[in-house]
């Protein structure tokens, strides 16, 4: 899975659109330092509550926008966007912000959905985008300043057999 993308340990990660912080906590428990950002105060409250007991200083959560985090330039080794990019009104701005946050040689990991026609997701999950095509996603990554080093269709999830996932990895 995601934790085995040979990240090693001790990396600084920013989890953009972290929601309730489940992935942030997994990475923190795998000896990374993680900053989770989400624009929902409710989700950040839940994330903070669930992170009690994780080693102090290894994970922090902040309310903020994925497009404008107000975090310092070049302060992370990895920017993570897991099922969050399709909630962004302007994904290109999010990718540019992720690029700004990454150190030289840093990576962006995007887990999302391949372009689909399942319009009900807009209502059920407030999805802004119905997934992404390979050409859009890789094009936007290059435009933001990344070199695309991996793009793969990860197959459907058990809950939603009609939806294909994508994994995109870029390097700054």
Secondary structure, 3 states (H helix, E strand, C coil): CHHHCCCCCCCEEEEECCCCCHHHHHHHHCCCEEEEEECCHHHHHHHHHHCCCCCCCCEEEEECCCCCCCCCCCCEEEEEEECCHHHCCCHHHHHHHHHHHEEEEEEEEEEEEECCCCCHHHHHHCCCCCCECHHHHHHHHHHHCCEEEEEEEEEECCCCCCCEEEEEEEEC
